[in-house]
Amino acid sequence: MSEEVLTHADLVELARRWLLRRHPIVCTELSNGSDENPDAIGWQGGVSTLIECKTSASDYYSDKQKYFRRHSNLGCGDYRYFMTPSGLIKNYALIPAGWGLLEVTGKTKIRKTKQPTFFPVVNKSKELIIMASALRRVGQICPKGVSIKAYYLHTGDRASLSIDIDDLEPEIADLSEVNQ
């Protein structure tokens, strides 16, 4: 991380680490074909937490103009936070209703200075788009009847992956019969 100023990338990495302490599945800056691309989002047992990272006041205030921010039921995250360098947001009353605030002091210390509330209506279909996009990038071997379009990270190219479990080693194929 930068010695002097926290960059957006620094904050996203801190958000990822913070979420991983609470959620087993975390995605950061995942372009997913949806109009909302969270800086960081995590899931635990069907509950999601979204973190938007802001390094400047102008970036923070321009975020409020996004359509899915003005209509909170269209946004992602059962719980929603802004993560900023400490002191960036001086008036907590200007933070949108329901949103929390995570402030970073120094290069690594994260302090929750405003608790979020649970958003009762969330756009779970957008969250499924994000999760499906993440799964396509995993590119793991698929069981019979499942196809995943995988993105290979080393090239960024898209490729289809569909493996018939009967083509695998006999010991693995035998396991498929147990699960049927």
C-alpha positions as CSV (number, residue, x, y, z in Angstrom):
1,M,0.0,0.0,0.0
2,S,1.0,3.6,-0.5
3,E,3.2,5.2,2.1
4,E,1.4,8.6,2.0
5,V,-2.2,8.3,0.6
6,L,-4.6,5.5,0.6
7,T,-5.6,4.7,-3.0
8,H,-8.9,3.2,-4.2
9,A,-7.1,-0.1,-4.7
10,D,-5.8,0.0,-1.1
11,L,-9.3,0.5,0.3
12,V,-10.7,-2.3,-1.9
13,E,-8.0,-4.7,-0.5
14,L,-8.8,-3.6,3.0
15,A,-12.6,-4.1,2.3
16,R,-11.8,-7.6,1.0
17,R,-9.9,-8.5,4.1
18,W,-12.6,-7.0,6.4
19,L,-15.3,-8.9,4.6
20,L,-13.4,-12.2,4.6
21,R,-13.4,-12.2,8.4
22,R,-17.2,-12.2,8.3
23,H,-18.2,-13.9,5.0
24,P,-16.9,-17.0,3.2
25,I,-17.6,-15.6,-0.3
26,V,-16.2,-12.2,-1.2
27,C,-15.9,-10.5,-4.6
28,T,-14.1,-7.3,-5.4
29,E,-14.5,-5.0,-8.4
30,L,-16.1,-7.7,-10.4
31,S,-17.5,-6.5,-13.8
32,N,-20.6,-8.5,-14.2
33,G,-22.9,-7.1,-16.8
34,S,-25.1,-5.5,-14.2
35,D,-25.4,-1.8,-13.7
36,E,-24.0,-2.1,-10.2
37,N,-20.4,-3.2,-9.8
38,P,-19.6,-3.2,-6.1
39,D,-16.1,-2.4,-4.9
40,A,-16.5,-5.3,-2.5
41,I,-19.4,-7.6,-1.6
42,G,-19.6,-10.7,0.6
43,W,-22.1,-13.4,1.4
44,Q,-22.8,-15.4,4.5
45,G,-25.8,-17.7,4.7
46,G,-27.9,-15.6,2.3
47,V,-27.0,-12.3,3.9
48,S,-24.9,-9.9,1.9
49,T,-22.7,-7.0,2.9
50,L,-21.6,-4.4,0.3
51,I,-18.7,-1.9,0.7
52,E,-18.2,1.1,-1.5
53,C,-14.7,2.6,-1.3
54,K,-14.3,6.3,-1.6
55,T,-11.0,8.2,-1.6
56,S,-12.4,11.7,-2.1
57,A,-15.4,13.7,-1.1
58,S,-16.3,14.4,-4.7
59,D,-16.4,10.6,-5.4
60,Y,-18.5,10.1,-2.3
61,Y,-21.0,12.8,-3.2
62,S,-21.3,11.7,-6.9
63,D,-22.1,8.1,-5.8
64,K,-25.5,9.5,-4.5
65,Q,-26.5,10.2,-8.1
66,K,-26.5,6.6,-9.2
67,Y,-30.0,5.3,-9.9
68,F,-29.7,2.3,-7.6
69,R,-28.5,4.6,-4.8
70,R,-31.5,6.9,-5.2
71,H,-33.8,3.8,-5.2
72,S,-32.3,1.6,-2.4
73,N,-34.6,-1.4,-3.3
74,L,-32.7,-1.7,-6.6
75,G,-29.3,-1.9,-5.0
76,C,-27.2,-4.8,-3.6
77,G,-26.3,-5.5,0.0
78,D,-28.5,-6.4,2.9
79,Y,-25.9,-4.3,4.8
80,R,-24.1,-1.4,3.1
81,Y,-21.0,0.5,4.1
82,F,-18.9,3.3,2.7
83,M,-15.2,2.8,3.4
84,T,-13.1,6.0,3.4
85,P,-9.9,7.4,4.8
86,S,-10.5,8.7,8.3
87,G,-12.1,12.1,8.4
88,L,-13.3,12.2,4.8
89,I,-16.9,12.4,5.8
90,K,-17.3,14.9,8.6
91,N,-21.0,15.1,8.9
92,Y,-22.5,11.6,9.5
93,A,-26.0,13.0,8.9
94,L,-25.1,13.2,5.2
95,I,-24.6,9.4,5.0
96,P,-27.6,7.8,3.2
97,A,-30.2,6.2,5.5
98,G,-29.3,2.7,6.4
99,W,-25.6,2.9,5.3
100,G,-22.7,2.4,7.7
101,L,-19.2,3.9,7.6
102,L,-15.9,2.2,7.9
103,E,-13.0,4.6,8.3
104,V,-9.4,3.7,7.7
105,T,-6.7,5.2,9.9
106,G,-3.1,4.9,8.9
107,K,-2.7,2.2,6.3
108,T,-4.5,-0.7,7.9
109,K,-6.7,0.2,10.9
110,I,-10.4,-0.1,10.2
111,R,-12.9,1.5,12.5
112,K,-16.7,1.1,12.2
113,T,-17.9,4.7,13.0
114,K,-21.5,4.3,11.8
115,Q,-23.5,1.1,12.1
116,P,-25.6,0.1,9.1
117,T,-29.2,-1.1,9.3
118,F,-30.6,-4.1,7.5
119,F,-32.1,-3.2,4.1
120,P,-35.5,-5.1,4.0
121,V,-35.7,-5.0,0.2
122,V,-32.6,-5.8,-1.8
123,N,-32.1,-6.6,-5.5
124,K,-31.1,-10.3,-5.0
125,S,-31.3,-10.9,-8.7
126,K,-28.3,-8.5,-9.2
127,E,-26.5,-10.3,-6.5
128,L,-27.1,-13.6,-8.3
129,I,-25.7,-12.0,-11.5
130,I,-22.5,-11.1,-9.5
131,M,-22.2,-14.5,-8.0
132,A,-22.8,-16.3,-11.3
133,S,-20.1,-14.1,-12.9
134,A,-17.7,-15.1,-10.1
135,L,-18.5,-18.8,-10.6
136,R,-17.8,-18.6,-14.3
137,R,-14.3,-17.3,-13.5
138,V,-13.6,-20.3,-11.2
139,G,-13.4,-22.8,-14.1
140,Q,-13.5,-25.9,-12.0
141,I,-14.4,-29.4,-13.2
142,C,-18.1,-29.7,-13.6
143,P,-20.3,-32.7,-12.7
144,K,-22.4,-34.4,-15.3
145,G,-25.2,-32.2,-16.5
146,V,-23.6,-29.0,-15.4
147,S,-21.9,-26.6,-17.8
148,I,-20.0,-23.4,-16.8
149,K,-18.7,-20.8,-19.1
150,A,-15.3,-20.1,-17.6
151,Y,-13.0,-17.1,-17.9
152,Y,-9.4,-18.0,-17.9
153,L,-7.6,-15.4,-15.8
154,H,-4.2,-15.6,-17.6
155,T,-5.7,-14.4,-20.9
156,G,-9.1,-12.9,-20.0
157,D,-10.6,-15.0,-22.8
158,R,-13.9,-16.7,-22.4
159,A,-14.1,-20.5,-23.0
160,S,-16.8,-23.1,-22.5
161,L,-16.1,-25.9,-20.1
162,S,-18.3,-28.9,-20.0
163,I,-16.9,-32.2,-18.8
164,D,-18.8,-35.4,-18.6
165,I,-18.1,-37.1,-15.3
166,D,-18.0,-40.5,-17.1
167,D,-14.8,-39.4,-18.8
168,L,-13.0,-39.0,-15.5
169,E,-11.0,-41.5,-13.5
170,P,-13.1,-44.6,-12.5
171,E,-12.9,-43.8,-8.8
172,I,-14.4,-40.4,-9.4
173,A,-17.1,-41.8,-11.8
174,D,-18.1,-44.2,-9.0
175,L,-18.7,-41.3,-6.6
176,S,-21.2,-39.9,-9.0
177,E,-23.3,-43.0,-8.7
178,V,-23.4,-42.6,-4.9
179,N,-24.8,-39.0,-5.3
180,Q,-27.6,-40.0,-7.8
